Amino acid sequence: MANHRQPANNTDLFNPTEEHLALREMVRAFAEREVWPQAREYDRLEKFNRKLFEKAGDLGLHGITVPESMGGAGMDALASVIVHEELSAADPGFCLAYLAHAMLFVNNFYQNANAEQRARVLPKVISGKWVAGMGMSEPQAGTDALAMRTTAVRDGDDYILNGAKMWITNGAVDDTELGDCFLIYAKTGTAKGRALSSFLVEKGMPGFRLGQRIKDKLGMRASPTAELVFEDCRVPLANRIGEEGDSTMHMMRNLEIERLTLAAMSLGIARKSIEIMNNYASERHAFGQPIRAFGQIQKHLADSYAEYMAGRTYVYATAAELRLDSHGNRLDSDGVKLYCTTMAKNVADRAIQTLGGYGYVGEYHVERLWRDAKLLEIGGGTLEAHQKNIAQDLRRVATLR
Ligand SMILES: Cc1cc2nc3c(=O)[nH]c(=O)nc-3n(C[C@H](O)[C@H](O)[C@H](O)COP(=O)(O)OP(=O)(O)OC[C@H]3O[C@@H](n4cnc5c(N)ncnc54)[C@H](O)[C@@H]3O)c2cc1C
């Protein structure tokens, strides 16, 4: 899947090239055939579907933004939006595990690792044989990420890591087993903007262990979440990613694609919720007519559709401009996540309301979509964090384009 930029159809905002359209068709077929049928069960069991994850690897999805020369699909940010939108329409929980692997680890690692590290690790994570994640948040520091306490102290040809990372998606692949590798941010100094470095930490490294396995989440239950603990964990210098002190920039850059793809996940949730409530509104009769004849049901449908299309247009416009190898679009990567996550939660909520009692139980899926949507208002930046960032960035903008 080469990254050609010729539009397939100038008016198709959502599939600007033949490759984007082919990708969407391929992922939608996979999602409908293999992801949707397992979603309810894995949500109920609170289990990560590793086999399905490997199948996503067979389709080339884990290296969607990595060049073909390195074993990836060689596509752009807009392509990653397509994949997240389609997978999330079937199973947001599974899609969150995919996002943590493909965006927070693979894309982040590819952008910042050296040639030796890329050659050593990318084949394992792109194939899906290794499950990976990223550790930024800590028990005492989430929104205030730069207040993290995990330290990495140089000791000859190693670094010694001490601390803990909290809420790490793919931290565990089941109740007892760690994920395979992680990109871990740690403090290596105090200089403003140069205090953070990042490390490739692999399962089996001395001093690295699984902390609490976080269970009983409201939603996103098919994505495993865990605490990671580092006790005098010895990490070779060869596993430091980039130069010492460079990783505040790596983190800021990766947050942009993270927020964009979390917004894309919201689109998938909203689309599926609208499809379900739209069909139900025609099928369900009350007072001698389909419930879509009632103005209040029409409002649920119409408001949902219009808000979904507004969010979708904003996400694709932002994706078309986002460059993976630089940063500088925080305003709109925060903007799309701020708007689309609450939009998706509200749309899923209206879908439950439209279905009445049937909306409140698992069979029709909308309650699961609503529970999954709520996480998107918290993970990857809370709504309040986006409001703070947007207000800060707007201070530098006198007139809007
Ligand atoms: C299911 C799940 C998966 C996750 N996966 C990962 C992962 O893979 N990797 C990772 O690193 N992290 C992950 N996270 C962590 C997530 O990014 C954090 O939960 C999030 O950033 C919020 O941090 P916090 O929970 O510490 O809340 P806090 O930062 O403590 O915030 C608590 C409240 O205070 C508000 N607040 C804080 N600061 C301000 C401010 N300046 N102005 C206004 N309000 C403020 C917040 O908005 C929030 O309402 C995950 C979280 C969950 C729940």
The ligand as a Gaussian input file, in Angstrom:
#p B3LYP/6-31G(d) Opt

LIG

0 1
 C       -8.458000       2.468000      30.183000
 C       -7.289000       3.409000      30.215000
 C       -6.207000       3.178000      29.366000
 C       -5.085000       4.020000      29.412000
 N       -3.987000       3.724000      28.643000
 C       -2.833000       4.426000      28.838000
 C       -1.623000       4.025000      28.185000
 O       -1.597000       3.071000      27.403000
 N       -0.484000       4.725000      28.456000
 C       -0.477000       5.793000      29.312000
 O        0.588000       6.382000      29.517000
 N       -1.614000       6.196000      29.934000
 C       -2.780000       5.535000      29.725000
 N       -3.940000       5.930000      30.366000
 C       -3.901000       7.059000      31.294000
 C       -4.665000       8.285000      30.820000
 O       -3.996000       8.915000      29.765000
 C       -4.879000       9.169000      32.051000
 O       -5.851000       8.532000      32.857000
 C       -5.295000      10.566000      31.714000
 O       -4.269000      11.258000      31.081000
 C       -5.732000      11.340000      32.965000
 O       -4.789000      11.246000      33.983000
 P       -5.248000      10.836000      35.464000
 O       -6.107000       9.640000      35.353000
 O       -4.039000      10.742000      36.312000
 O       -6.153000      12.024000      35.962000
 P       -5.626000      13.417000      36.575000
 O       -4.606000      14.030000      35.717000
 O       -5.298000      13.220000      38.011000
 O       -6.959000      14.273000      36.485000
 C       -8.036000      14.190000      37.435000
 C       -9.038000      15.289000      37.054000
 O       -8.412000      16.581000      37.207000
 C       -8.515000      17.297000      35.984000
 N       -7.322000      18.132000      35.792000
 C       -6.016000      17.792000      35.943000
 N       -5.228000      18.828000      35.610000
 C       -6.043000      19.835000      35.242000
 C       -5.851000      21.181000      34.794000
 N       -4.613000      21.707000      34.635000
 N       -6.920000      21.935000      34.500000
 C       -8.186000      21.427000      34.655000
 N       -8.441000      20.170000      35.073000
 C       -7.389000      19.390000      35.362000
 C       -8.597000      16.212000      34.909000
 O       -9.141000      16.713000      33.703000
 C       -9.512000      15.202000      35.603000
 O      -10.834000      15.604000      35.490000
 C       -5.079000       5.130000      30.293000
 C       -6.195000       5.382000      31.118000
 C       -7.276000       4.524000      31.101000
 C       -8.426000       4.795000      32.040000

